[in-house]
Amino acid sequence: MALVTGGAALAAALVAPGAHAAPSTEGKAAPQEAAVRGLLPGWKLTDTGTDARFRGLAAVSRTTAWAAGSKGTVLRTSDGGRTWRDVSPQGAAELELRDIEAFDGRRAVALAIGEGEASRVLRTEDGGATWTESFRNTDPRAFFNCLTFFDSRHGLAAGDPVDGKFRVLSTADGGRSWRVLPDAGMPAALPGEAGFAASGQCLVSSGAKDVWLTTGGAETARVLHSRDRGLTWTASASTLPAGDPARGVFAVAFRDRAHGIAVGGDYRPDQASPKAAAVTGDGGRSWRASATPPPAYRSGVTWLPYSRNAALAVGPTGTDLTLDGGRTWRTVDTGSYDTVDCTPDLGCWAAGEKGRVARLGF
């Protein structure tokens, strides 16, 4: 769809000096940089044929992506969004799917959220033709929010605090089985603190062992970091809005172990969200408020491929672009999206309400 700032805004931004991580070779643009220069501006909506709200999104490539959402809906495309196949699990219409992680076009793991047995993990190895339930929460106090995988075998799922500490599940076999991790290395939760199942990005990983968990609802919105796949954690205060159950950090994205962006705010549409973004250069030990943050609540964020400085943030009122690593943002689209994801081959996807799934134009 058209950009509110004009058709050339995003394209020009992506070829701005310093926007790319890939260096030049003998005075010529590196292949990755040349590929980035081929990006055209704007999200291109695809026809999903459903009105489900997609807060779960797994971008595999420019052509392949999975979306998971309300009413137990899972869709998959293998042709760049021209067509979508409904691969929803049988009998899952009552489930609220809020996250999905895909290893390729055939293998994916989806998370259903909710209290008690509503929180489940489902897994497919045949492109969604069949699904296997690999975890069902039996603790009525637990409520799981997000998934992440370090590789095709090792992953975590995180939920709200139980007995005063955030609960974390671990898998070492690609999601076939799960166990609750011991909480001895987890800091105590603050009063009222919880996670947000808004975009599948409240738990994200980078590399083989680093993982970050975002929180809200308390007097301080925090980001927790583990360097050992969830066994021990440290907590850091963010600068994002807090002090209310509707406020906090909703999503983070890390381009490496050190450099990250956090977005969030107050998800209520009638409430302002000042300071809705922050950046870190030390792995999340400290956070600095963006000098010019997005103008409203944002629920999803991703780094653009091969870029040290360019990232996108999305929310119900639009998409924002940063070219300086999250310090300043500008709105480049006013469409409603809940989550966003990019792949190394320059496939960027966004998903949200009323069946909306879009791909960044090429």
C-alpha positions in Angstrom: 0.0 0.0 0.0 1.1 3.6 -0.5 3.4 5.3 2.0 2.1 8.4 3.7 5.4 10.1 3.2 5.6 9.5 -0.6 6.5 6.6 -2.8 10.3 7.1 -2.6 10.6 7.5 1.2 11.5 3.9 2.1 13.4 3.1 -1.0 15.6 6.2 -0.5 16.1 5.4 3.1 17.3 1.9 2.4 20.1 3.2 0.2 21.1 6.0 2.5 24.8 6.2 3.5 25.5 4.0 6.4 22.3 2.0 6.1 24.0 -1.3 5.2 26.2 -3.6 7.1 27.7 -5.3 4.1 30.9 -3.4 3.0 32.0 -2.6 -0.5 34.6 -4.7 -2.3 37.1 -2.9 -4.4 34.9 0.1 -4.9 31.9 -2.0 -5.9 28.7 -2.6 -3.9 28.7 -6.0 -2.1 26.0 -8.4 -3.4 23.9 -8.0 -0.3 24.0 -4.3 -0.5 23.1 -4.4 -4.2 20.1 -6.6 -3.3 18.9 -4.1 -0.6 19.0 -1.4 -3.3 16.5 -3.4 -5.2 13.8 -2.9 -2.5 10.7 -0.9 -3.6 8.8 1.2 -1.1 5.7 0.0 0.8 3.8 -3.0 2.1 1.9 -5.0 -0.6 -1.2 -6.6 0.9 -1.9 -10.1 0.0 -5.3 -11.9 -0.2 -5.4 -14.3 2.7 -9.1 -15.1 2.4 -9.8 -14.8 6.2 -10.6 -12.2 8.8 -8.5 -13.8 11.5 -6.1 -11.6 13.4 -2.5 -12.7 12.9 -0.2 -11.9 15.8 2.1 -14.9 15.0 4.4 -14.6 12.0 7.3 -16.7 10.8 9.1 -15.4 7.7 11.2 -18.2 6.1 12.2 -16.4 2.8 11.0 -14.0 0.2 8.6 -16.6 -1.0 7.7 -18.7 2.1 6.0 -17.5 5.3 3.6 -18.7 8.0 1.0 -16.7 9.9 -0.9 -17.9 13.0 -3.8 -16.1 14.6 -7.3 -16.2 16.1 -9.7 -19.0 15.8 -6.9 -21.5 15.5 -5.9 -20.2 12.1 -2.6 -21.0 10.4 -1.8 -20.0 6.9 1.2 -20.8 4.7 2.5 -19.3 1.4 5.2 -20.6 -0.8 4.8 -18.2 -3.7 5.4 -14.8 -2.1 1.9 -14.3 -0.8 0.1 -14.7 -4.2 -1.8 -17.6 -2.7 -2.2 -18.8 0.9 -3.0 -22.3 2.0 -5.1 -22.8 5.1 -3.1 -25.4 7.2 -4.9 -24.8 10.5 -4.8 -27.7 13.0 -7.9 -29.8 13.1 -10.2 -29.0 16.1 -8.2 -25.9 17.0 -10.9 -23.3 16.3 -11.2 -22.4 20.0 -7.4 -21.7 20.3 -5.8 -18.3 20.2 -2.5 -18.8 18.3 -0.2 -15.9 19.1 3.3 -17.1 18.0 4.7 -19.4 15.3 8.3 -20.3 14.6 9.2 -22.0 11.3 12.4 -23.8 10.3 11.4 -24.1 6.6 8.3 -24.6 4.5 7.4 -27.9 6.2 8.4 -27.6 9.8 6.8 -25.2 12.2 5.9 -24.8 15.9 2.9 -22.8 17.0 1.9 -21.5 20.5 -1.6 -21.1 21.7 -2.1 -18.8 24.7 -4.4 -18.6 27.6 -4.9 -19.7 31.1 -4.4 -23.3 32.1 -5.0 -25.8 29.3 -5.6 -23.1 26.7 -1.8 -22.7 26.6 -0.5 -25.3 24.2 2.3 -26.0 21.7 1.6 -27.6 18.3 4.1 -28.9 15.8 4.0 -29.9 12.2 6.6 -31.6 9.9 4.5 -31.8 6.7 3.7 -28.2 5.9 0.7 -28.1 8.2 -1.1 -31.1 6.7 -1.0 -32.7 10.2 -0.2 -31.2 13.6 0.9 -32.9 16.9 0.3 -31.4 20.3 3.6 -31.5 22.0 2.7 -29.5 25.2 -0.5 -28.7 27.1 -0.2 -26.6 30.2 -1.9 -28.2 33.2 -1.1 -25.5 35.8 -4.1 -23.2 36.1 -1.8 -20.4 37.3 0.3 -20.5 34.1 -0.2 -18.4 30.9 2.3 -18.7 28.1 3.0 -15.8 25.7 5.9 -16.3 23.3 8.2 -18.8 21.6 11.8 -18.6 20.2 14.3 -21.0 18.8 18.1 -20.8 18.8 18.3 -23.4 16.1 16.2 -26.2 14.7 16.5 -28.2 18.0 16.8 -25.8 20.9 14.0 -23.4 21.9 12.1 -21.7 24.7 8.6 -20.7 25.5 7.9 -18.0 28.2 4.9 -17.3 30.3 3.7 -15.0 33.0 5.0 -15.4 36.6 4.1 -18.4 38.7 5.0 -18.3 42.4 6.6 -14.9 41.8 8.9 -15.8 38.8 8.4 -15.9 35.1 7.9 -19.5 33.9 10.0 -20.8 31.0 9.7 -24.0 29.0 12.7 -25.6 27.1 13.0 -28.0 24.2 16.0 -29.7 22.8 14.4 -31.7 20.1 12.7 -29.2 17.9 9.6 -28.8 19.9 8.7 -32.5 20.2 8.9 -32.4 24.0 9.1 -29.6 26.6 10.1 -29.3 30.2 9.7 -26.5 32.7 13.1 -24.9 33.5 14.1 -24.4 37.2 13.5 -20.9 38.3 16.4 -20.5 40.7 18.2 -18.3 38.2 15.2 -16.1 37.4 14.8 -12.7 39.2 11.7 -12.2 41.2 8.8 -10.6 39.2 7.7 -7.1 40.2 4.1 -6.7 41.5 1.7 -6.8 38.6 4.5 -7.7 36.1 3.6 -10.0 33.1 4.3 -10.5 29.5 2.4 -9.4 26.4 1.3 -11.9 23.8 0.9 -9.2 21.2 3.3 -10.1 18.4 5.3 -13.2 19.2 8.3 -11.0 20.0 8.2 -10.8 23.7 10.8 -13.6 23.7 13.6 -13.4 21.1 17.0 -15.0 20.7 20.3 -14.2 19.0 23.0 -16.7 18.4 23.3 -20.0 20.2 22.5 -19.0 23.7 21.4 -15.4 24.2 17.7 -14.7 24.7 15.6 -11.7 25.9 12.2 -11.6 27.6 10.1 -8.4 27.7 7.7 -7.3 30.5 5.1 -4.8 31.4 2.2 -4.2 33.8 4.5 -3.1 36.7 5.9 0.3 37.8 8.9 -0.4 35.6 8.9 -2.0 32.2 11.8 -4.4 32.1 13.9 -6.6 29.7 15.3 -9.8 31.1 18.4 -11.4 29.4 19.8 -14.9 29.6 23.2 -15.9 28.2 22.7 -19.7 28.8 19.4 -20.5 27.1 17.2 -19.6 30.0 18.9 -21.1 33.0 20.0 -17.7 34.6 18.6 -14.2 33.9 19.4 -10.6 34.7 16.8 -7.9 34.6 17.2 -4.3 33.4 14.8 -1.4 33.5 13.7 0.1 30.2 12.6 3.6 29.5 9.3 2.6 28.0 5.9 3.6 29.5 5.0 1.6 32.6 2.8 1.8 35.7 -0.3 0.3 34.2 -1.4 -3.2 33.1 -1.7 -1.9 29.5 1.9 -0.5 29.4 5.3 -2.0 28.9 7.8 -3.5 26.5 5.9 -5.5 23.9 8.7 -6.5 21.5 12.5 -6.5 21.1 14.8 -7.2 18.2 18.5 -7.9 18.4 20.8 -7.8 15.3 23.6 -9.4 17.4 24.3 -10.0 21.0 24.8 -6.4 21.8 22.6 -4.1 19.7 18.9 -4.2 20.3 15.7 -2.2 19.9 12.7 -2.3 22.2 9.2 -1.0 21.4 5.9 -0.9 23.2 3.9 1.7 25.0 0.2 1.7 26.0 -1.9 -0.6 23.8 -5.2 1.2 24.5 -6.0 3.3 21.4 -7.2 6.3 23.5 -4.0 6.5 25.5 -0.8 8.3 24.4 2.5 6.3 24.2 5.4 8.7 24.6 8.8 7.2 24.7 7.5 4.1 22.9 11.0 2.9 21.8 14.5 2.4 23.3 17.9 1.1 22.2 20.7 -0.8 23.8 24.3 -1.3 22.8 25.3 -3.6 25.6 23.1 -6.6 25.3 20.2 -5.1 27.3 22.1 -4.2 30.4 21.1 -0.5 29.9 18.5 1.2 27.6 18.3 4.7 26.2 15.1 6.2 25.1 14.8 7.0 21.4 15.3 10.7 20.8 12.4 10.7 18.3 10.2 7.6 19.1 7.3 6.3 17.0 4.3 8.5 17.5 2.1 5.7 19.1 2.1 2.2 20.6 4.1 -0.3 18.6 3.9 -4.1 19.1 6.5 -5.5 16.6 10.0 -4.7 15.5 12.6 -6.1 13.2 16.0 -5.2 11.8 16.2 -5.0 8.0 18.6 -7.6 6.4 22.3 -6.6 6.1 21.7 -3.3 7.9 23.5 -2.1 11.0 21.1 0.9 11.3 17.8 0.3 9.6 14.8 -1.3 11.3 11.0 -1.3 11.1 8.4 -1.1 13.9 4.7 -1.8 13.4 1.5 -1.3 15.3 -2.2 -0.7 14.8 -1.7 2.8 13.6 1.3 2.4 11.3 4.8 1.4 10.4 7.9 3.4 11.4 11.4 3.3 10.0 14.7 4.1 11.7 18.0 4.6 9.9 20.1 5.3 12.9 19.7 2.1 15.0 16.5 3.1 16.7 17.4 6.6 17.9 15.0 8.4 15.6 11.9 7.1 13.8 9.5 8.3 11.1 6.2 6.9 10.0 6.2 5.5 6.5 2.9 3.6 6.4 -0.5 4.0 8.2 -1.8 0.4 7.8 -2.5 -1.7 10.8 -0.1 -4.5 11.6 0.8 -6.3 14.8 4.0 -8.1 13.9 6.8 -7.9 11.4 9.7 -10.2 10.4 12.5 -10.2 7.8 14.7 -12.9 6.3 18.3 -12.9 5.1 17.2 -13.0 1.4 15.4 -9.7 1.9 12.0 -11.1 2.6 10.1 -8.8 4.9 6.6 -9.6 6.0 4.0 -8.0 8.3 0.7 -9.3 9.7 -2.2 -8.1 11.8 -6.0 -7.7 12.1 -8.7 -8.7 9.7 -6.5 -11.2 7.8 -3.9 -8.6 6.9 -0.6 -10.0 5.7 1.7 -8.0 3.6 5.2 -8.3 2.0 7.6 -5.5 1.4 7.7 -4.8 -2.3 10.6 -5.7 -4.5 
